[in-house]
Structure formats: C-alpha cells, structure tokens
Amino acid sequence: MINNYFLLTRFVKELRIELSGCRLINAFSQEKNKLLLSFSKNNEELFLEFNTGTQLPYLQMRDSFHRAKKNTRSFFEEYYNEALRAIQIAKFERIIKLVFDTFSLYLLFRGNNSNVLLVSNNGGTEVFKDFTNEIIFSKIKGELNETEFADSFSFSSELSPTAGLKDFKNRYPAFGKKLIAEILLRIEQEQKSFNEIIADILFEIDNKGLGLFLNRKTKEYSLLPESFLTANDLQHDKLFDNCREAIHEFLLVQMQSHLFQSLYKQAEKFLEKEFNYTSAKLEAIKKKMDEGSKEYTYVEYANLLLISLPNISKGMNGLEVENIYHEGIVEKIILKENLSANENVNYYFSKAKSEKYFFIRAKTEILQLSKRLEVATEQKKQLSAISSLSELKIFTKAFPLKNEVLKSDTPKINFKQFLIDGTWKVFVGKDSKNNDLLTTKFAKQNDFWFHARSVSGSHVVLRVENTKEAVPKPVLKKVAQLAAFYSKAKTAGTAPVSYTLKKFVVKRKGMEVGMVSLLREDTLLVKPEIPQGCEMVIDEN
C-alpha cells in the first residue's frame, strides 16, 4: 500500500515539513528506473528516491546515499540550486508536484509510464525516462495542464453519492484493492452508513499509526493503519508514527523477502532433485538385485566365444553356438560390430566382473542410499518450517547451492549484482582490480564473460548454474547491454560487446591490472542500458 494514493497524500504532508527551505542540488541515477533528488538544508543533504519500476513504484526519503564514482547519470543540471517552494499532490491522481521558482517537477505513478517530468515556467520540458512514443508524452502533458493540485484535499466531503460498491470502485479507482477489502469488512461488521465508513477509513490513513503486517500464508507484507479490521488476521511486526520510517522498513523487508524466496526456491529445488535422484537409484539397485546376478552367464558367453574364435570376425553382430554348459541348448550371443573377436571376449569378461562387483557393493550402497533418502526427506520437512532469512542461510550452508544470495550480505562478493528475468545472476566489476578478481577468482569455467569492445569498462559475468541448459539469446543480449552500459560506450546509440565462456578468457603473465586476452569470442551489437527485467540485487560500495 506504499504507493496508494491516500497514503501518498499523508506522505506529501511529511515531505512538506522535511523539505521546507531546501534547495535542489543534484538529480542523478545509477540504476534503471530509479532517480535520486538531492536537497541541501542547513548544510545537510537529504535524498528523495523515486523508483519508477512497474512492479513496485515507490517514493522514499533517505538521510544518506552513496553515489558511485562511475556509471551514474545526471539530470536537469540547468535547474540546480533553486529553492523548493511547495509540494503538492493531484486530486485523485498519483502525481506529486515539486514547485520551484522557474520550474516544476512532476513525479508520476503511472504503471509502465511512471516517470519524472520537468516543466519550466517558459514551457520547456525534460524527462527522466524517454516515453515510449510522442503521443503518450503529449497526452500526459495535456493532462497535467488540466489537473488540480493542492497541499491537501478534504476527500470525504468531495466524494459523491454512489449507487453501490461497484459504482464506487469505478468512480474512485484511487481506493485500490486493500481499501476496498477494508470497506467490505466494515460494511459487514459496523452499523454505519457507507459515507461514514469511508470517512473513518480516510481519517485513519491520515492520522493513525502505521503497522507493518505479514500474511503468514502468502508471505506478503502490507503497510496498513493499525486500526484496520483487515489487519486483525495478519501478523503484526512493527508500528510507525510516520510514513517515512514505515516505507523505509517496508522496502527493507520486501528486499529480505525477495532474497528469502530466491534462496528458498533453490533449496527446495535442490532437495527435490536429491530426493528424486536417490529414490530412483535405490529403486534401480533393488530391481537389479531382484533380477539376480548375470556374472556366470557373461563368463559362459566369454568362454563360448573363446572356443569359437575362428568363426568370429569384426563386423558381426551375433553368433549362434552350442552351449557346452547346458546340454541341448543353442545360444545366440550378441557381438559388438566394431570390436574384434578377442575384444568381444574381453567385453563379456568385463561385464561379468562388473556384475560381481555390483552385487558385492549393492548391500552397502542400499544402506547408504536409504540413509541419504531419510536425510533428504527430513530436510524437506525442516525447510517447510523455516520462515526467516537468517535461519534459511544457516540451514542451506551445507548445501552445494550455486547461489550468491547466500553471500549477499558478505563483503567478499564485492561486485554489482543483478538478477535478470528473476533467474539469471549477473556480476559486474567496479574497477580494474575488481575486474581481475571477478574474472580470475570468482567466475567459473562455464560462466559467460562479457566486455564492451575497444573501450574500457567493467568485466561482466553471467553465472551458468546448469551447463546442460542453453542460455537463451535474449538473456545474453540483456547481459551485453549491461556490459555496454558499464563502459565508456555508455552514451553511444549502439555498441559492440564481446562475449565468450570464461574458460576462453586468459590472464597472461605481465598483463596490466584489468587486462585479459580472449582465445575466442562472439560479438553482439546492443543499446547500452540496464534492460527491462534486470534488477539490481546488491551493490556494496
């Protein structure tokens, strides 16, 4: 609910107090979809962070932010050092307006078109992200001219009577699903009119303490007024007096939840694979035990072939011989066409030997596999009972998971880390020394390695966890875009990026820090950017 319209109106009131008397000194981005507005107040710096991503757009205040020395982009530089005069919100629209002397900044929560738009007093415009087409841009500018902005609105008095809940939802979509659920519950339990219920809800959003709640079944966190009836069935974690602290904590637990889900799925997948593999192998051994050993049969075949050596030539696929060990039986022995007569004899002696050792080891192996199956079964039960990230990390420490989430809070992995399409992990070097560490120490032989051609830039590694699974071409292209973005070719329209498997990247003796040589390579021509579906997981500066 952190981007719900009515909670935003409350947050705007808080921002108005915190940012009063501030000057805009910087606007920059070092992640796709995320803009930082830096303000100066009494020689202190405050940051307003706006994430325009479609999955979870949000606005939050920060006391500090470490801006990277490289790979950041500045915006609206012509308008720095102007004083902030007012912060307003649109009527029933998730648009926040920051008013300065010569321009206004509009923070738009608009799904795929969420953006920051600067409009100067003389009509000039600048944007944080390019709009998908000029028609959408023109439409949004037109709507802004007609939108009513104010410091606050008396919503309860402005709500028109409606024929019912369906009509109400259509007329006021700003209420959202969580507020509609609260309305329905209060209609059931309270003896109040519809308008009185709405007035109560809006008052509580604006004035009551905000609680961080967890749905134990779905593992979904919600930020709601502590007085909400819908919160009664949820686990109450923390209570906050203001939006700033509440939003910050909500985003923090969301990140922790994301890490938890990622690691949990990998652990679940590992244990399922372990269980299925052990079960299948145990069943196969028991089945073979039930069928009995073929050791003596293979010894007989080998001896019968020895007796018949003159009748065997390379290329034959079988031979019928009288079985001297069993009177009256003619045996058809299958031959390997690509083997000579003696090699076929040795082949059957070898199979007899394998059978002998299999049955010698079988009982021990059955015991070992049975124990292994018991352990996997117990671990699956233990995993289902784990609910915290710290417990999960301890639990999975012994697992051979190829998973960097386990180390996400450890400074040993000191690289920028991204997740592409929720699955593919990508690591980006920060400087020459860090590039060397990433390529020579961290990357594995079958990982993919990327670097923008003919310019300096970061080494980029795509972790390949399943070498039998081909990496989709779109994923390779997205990683190449990252490599181009974190290079001197960042501002080019398109840039060539070399890529190859890590095993074809060599560091020769005497090479400078950050320099490598490629034994083979392919090239992709891409637009330098942090692509859609690419999320920064961690960047330890």
N, C-alpha and C positions, 0 to 999 in steps of 0.2 A: 504494500500500500504506500511505499515511499514516494511513488510518483502520482498518487491520487490527487485530484485537483484540490480538494478541500484541505488535505494535509499540506499541500504546497502553499495555499493561502496563509496558513499558520506559519510556515517556514519563512515566507516572504516578510512577515512582521518581525521575525527574529533577525533576518538579514538586514532589515532596515536599521535596526538598532546597532548591530555589529559593524556594519559598513558605513555608518554615518561619519562624514568627514574624511572618507578615504579618497585616494587618487589611484587611477588605473596606471600601473607602471609596466605591465607586461601581459601578453596573451600568447600562449605557446602550446604546442602539442608534441608529445613524443610517442604517443600510441594512437592508432586509428580510432576515431570516434570520441576521443577524449580531449577536451580543451580546458586548459588551466588559465584562469584570470587572476593575475597577481595584483593585490592592492596594498598601498602603503598607508599606515595610520600611526601617528606618533612614533615614527622611526621603526615601526614593526611591520612585518609583512604578513598578509593574510591571503589565502588562496580559495577561490571558488572553482570547484571542479564540476564540469558538466560532461556527463557521458551520454552521447547521442546514439549508443548502440540500440538495436531493435529489441534485444532480449530483455534487458533491464536498464532502460534510460533512468538516470538519476542526477540529482544536484546535491552537492555536499560542501560544507565549509571545512577547511583544513588550516591548522596553525603553521604547518611546515610542509615543504615538498622539495625533494632533492632533484633539481633539474640536471639531466645528463649533459655532459660537455659536448657530446656528439649526437647526431641524428635527432635533433629537435628542430621544429619549425615555428617561426614567429608569425603572428597575425596582427592585423590592424595597427601596425607600428606608427603610422601617421598620427594616431589619436592618443598616444601615450601621454601620461602626466596631466590628464584632465580630471577634474573633481567629479565624484559621483553625487548627483543632486537628488535623485529619487529612485526607489524601487517599487514597481507596480506590478499588478497581475491582471490579466484579461478577465472579463466577465464570462464565467462558464467555459473558459478556454485555457488549456495548459500552456500559456505563453507568459513568460516573465520579462518585464521591460526594465532595463537599467538606463536611467536617463542621465546624460552628461551635458555639458554646455553646448557642444557643437554636434553631438550625435547621440543616438540611442542604440543599445544592444538588445536584441530580442532573442531570448532562449526559448526555442520551440520544441515542445514534446509532441512529435507528430509521426510516430512509428518509423517507417523507412525514411521519412523526410525530416526526422529530428535534426535540428541544425542550430547554428548561431548566426544571426543576420545583423549586420551593422548598417544602419541607415543614417547618413549625415543630414544635417539641417538643410543643406542645399540639394538633397535628393540623391546623392551618390550612395552606392551600396557595395558592401563586401560580404563574403560568406566564409564560414569555417570550412564547410564541405561543399563541393560543387553539387548542385541539384541535378537529378537525372535528366531533366530536359528544361528548356526555357519556358514552356507552357506552365509547368508546376511552379517555377520561380515567379513568374508574372502573377499567377493566381494567388500565391501566398502574399506577395507584396500588396496586391489589391485588397486582400482580406485584412491585412494589418492596418491599412488606412481606415477601414470601416469598424475596427474592433475598439470596444470601450475598455480603457484601462483606468484603474484607480488603486489607491492604497489599500482599500478594503471594500467589501460589499456586504450588505445586510441580506444574506441569501434567503433566510426564512420568510421575510416579508415580500421577496420578489418571486417566490415560487407560485405559479398559477395553479388553481384547482385542476385536478385531472380526473378522468373517468374511472381510472383504476391503475393498478401497478404497471400493467403493460404499457399503458399510455404514458405513465410517469417515466418509465425507463427509456422510452423512445424520445420523450421531450427533453430529458435531462441525463444524457449518457455519462456526464461527468461523475455521477454517483458510483459507477463501477460495480463489479460483482460482489465484493466484500460488503459494501454498504447496503446493497440490495438484500443480501443474506441477513444482515442485521435488522433491516426494516421488516422482513418477513417474520423473523423470530419475535420481534416486539409486537407485531400485529397479533400473533398467536397468544402472547403472554401478558400483554398490558391492555388495560381498559382505557385507551386514549384514542383520540382521533388521529387520522393519518397525518394531518399537518402538525399536530403536537409531537408525534413520534419523530418526524423529520426535524423539527426544531430542536428536540432533545439531542438527536444524533449530531447535528451540526454544532451545537454548543459544546458537546463533549469532545469532538475532534479539535475544537479550537482552544479548549481550556483544560481538559483533564490530563493526568499523567499518561504517558505513552508506554505501553508494555511490549516487550519482545516475547512472542509466543511461539511454541513449537507444536506442530501436529505430529504426534508420535507415529501415526500410521504412514503418512506420506513423507515424513521428514521435512516438511515445508515450514519455513519460518514466516511469521506475519508480524507486522507492526500495527498495533491497534490501541485505541484508548482503553485503559484498564477497566473502564466501566461497561464495555461492550458485552452483551449477552453471548455473542458468538465466541468470545474468548474463554467462556467457562469450561468448555470441553477441551481446551488446549493446555499444554504445559507452560506455566508462566516462568520465564527465565529472569528477566530484568525489568526494572521500571525506570523511566526517564522523565525529567521535568520539561525538557526542551527537544525540539526536532533535531537540532544539530547532533547531539550526543546519540539520540535514538537512531538516526540514519547511519551515522558512522558505525555503530555497533551492528546494525542490521547488515550492512555491506560486509563487515568483517566476518560475521557468522555465515553469510552467503558464500564467501570465498572458502571458509573452512568446510562448509557443506559440500562445495564443489570438489575439493580435494578428497574429502571422505568418500563421496560417491565414486570418484575415479579409482581410488585405491581399493574400495570395497568390490567394485566390479571386476578388477583384475584379480583380486584374491579369490573371489567366487569362481571366476573362470579357471584359475589355476587348480583349485580344489576339485572342480567338476571334471577337469581333464585328468587329474591324478586319480580320481575315483574310477572313472570310466576305463582308463588305461589299465589300472591294477585289476579291476574286475574282469576285463576281457582276457588279460594274460593268465589270470588264475583259472578262469574257465577253460581256456585252451589247454593248459597243462593237465588239468583234471580229466578233460576229454581224451587227451592222448594217453594218459595213464589207464583209463578205462579200456581203450582200444588195445593196449598191450604193446610190448616191445617188438620191433621188427629186426632186431640185431641179427638173430640167427638166419632169418630169411635173406638179408643182404649178404651175409657171409656165404650162404649157399649159392647165391647168384654170382658172387665174385669167383668162387671155386669152379662153378659150372662154366663160366666164361674162360677161365684159365685152361680148362680141358679142351675148350672149343676154339682156342686162339687162331688156329689156321683157317677157320671158317669165318673169321671176323675181319672186316676191312672198314676203313674210315668212310663215313657217309651213310653207313647202315643205321636204320632207326629201330631195329629189333632183330631178335634171333630166337628161333624155337629149338629147344634142346630137351633131351630126355633127362629127367631129374633122377639122378642116381641115389639121392637120399630118400626118395619116395617112389617105390616101385609102381610102374604103370602110369606115371604122370608125365605129360609133356609140358614143359614150362616155357612160356613166351616172356623173354627178358627184354625190356626196353633199353635201347642204346642211345647214347648221345652222338648225334651225327658228326659233330665237329671234333670228336675225340677218337684217338687211335684205339686199337684193341686193348693194349696194356693200360691206357688211360681210363678206359671204361671199367676194367678190372679194379684199378685203384679207386675209381669213383665209388664202386659198391663197397669196397673195404672201408673207405672213408665214411660212407653213410652208416655202416654197421658200428663204427667207432663212435660216431655222433650219437646214435641211438643208445649205446651203452652208457656214455657219459650223461646223457639227458636223464636217464632213469636213475643214475646214481645221485644226481643233483636234485631230482624232482621233489623229493620229500622235504628237503631243506628249503627249496625255493617256494614250495606251497606254504610252509610255515612263515617264511619271510613276507610273502605277498599277502597272506591272511592278516599278519600284524600291520602291514602297510595299509591295508584296506580299513582296518579298525581305526588306525590313526586318522586317515582321511575322513572317515565318517564322523569321528569325534570332532575334528577340526571344522567340519561343515556346521555342526551344531554350535560350536563355540563362536564361529563367525556370525551366525544369525543372531547371537545375543549381544554383539558389540554395538555400541551406539556412539562412541566418541572417537575422534581422530587420533588422540594420543594412545588409546587402547589398541586401535587398529594398527598403528605403526609398530607398536611393541609386538603385537600378535604376528604380523607379517614379516618381521625382521629375519626370521629363519627361512622364509620362502625365497626361492630363486627367481623373484619377480624382476623383470627388466623394466623397472618403474622408478622414474625420477621423482614422482610425487612423494615417495618415502623420504627423500632427501631435500624436500622443498624448503625446509626451514634450517638447512645446514649450509654454512657459507662455503663448503668445499665445492659445491656446484655454483661457481660464481660467474654464470653466464645468463644472458637474457634467455628466458624460456617461454615458448609459445605452444599452444595446442591448436592444431588445425582440424577442423570438422569434428571436434570433440574426441579425436582418436590419435592423430599423429603428433608426436612430440618433436619439437624443433628447438635447437640450441644455437645461440648467436654469440660470437665472440665480441668483446668490448674494446680491445686494443691489440697491438701486435703480440705482446706477451700472452695475453688471454687467448688469442687465436691459436698460438702454439700449444697451449695447454689443452684447448678444446680438440684440436686435430690430432696431436701426438699422444695424449694421455687419456682423453675421455672418449673420443669416437671409437666405435668398434668396426671391425674389418668390413662388414656388410652394411654399415650405415651409408647413406648418401651424403656426399660432400659438395657444397656449392660455394661459388665466389664470382662476383662481377668481373667480367673480362677487362683487362687492360687498364684498370683503375684500382686504387687502394680501397679496401673495405673489409668488412667482417667476414671471417670464416663462418659458414652456416652448416650445421649438421642435422640431417633428418634421421632420427632413430628408427631402425628397422627391427621390430621385435619378432616378426615371423618371416624368416628368409624364404619360406615356401610360397608366401603370398606376394604377388606382384604389387608394387606401389602404383596406384592409379596416376595416370598422366596429369589430371587436374591438380593432384596433390603436389607433384613435382613442380608444376608451374607456379603454385602458390608459394612454395619454398623459394623458388627462383626470384619471385617478386620481393620476398623478404630480403634476400641477398642483395638485390639491386637497391632496395630502399636503404639498407645499412651499408652504403658505399658512396664514393664520390659521384656516382652516376644517379644519385637520388633525384635530382631535379630534371633529368632527361625525360623526354617523352617515352622512349623505349630504350632498353639496354640489354646487351648480350650477357648471359650468365653461363659460365662453365659449370658442369656438374659431372660427377663420377662416383664410383664406390670408393670408400675410404681406403681400401687396400691398394688403390692405384695412386694414392697421394703419398709422396715420399719427402722426407726432410733430409737433404744431403748434408754431409759434414761441411762446415764453413758457411752455410747459408745464414743470412741475417734473420733476426727475430721476426717471426710472422711470415717468412718466405717459405714456400714449398714448391715441389715440382710434380707435374701430373704425367703419369705413364700413358694414360688415355683419357679422353674426355668427350662429352657431348655438349651441345650448346642450345639454350632456349632464349628466345627474344621476348622480353616481357616488359610490362609497365612497372616502374619502381613504386611500390606501395605496400602497406600492410593489407593483405587481401581480405575479402569477405570470408567469414568463417574462421578467422585467425584470431585467437585470443591470447593476450599476454598472461602467463600464469605467474611468473615471478621475475623480478629484476633486482638483484641485490647490488646496490651501488656502494 
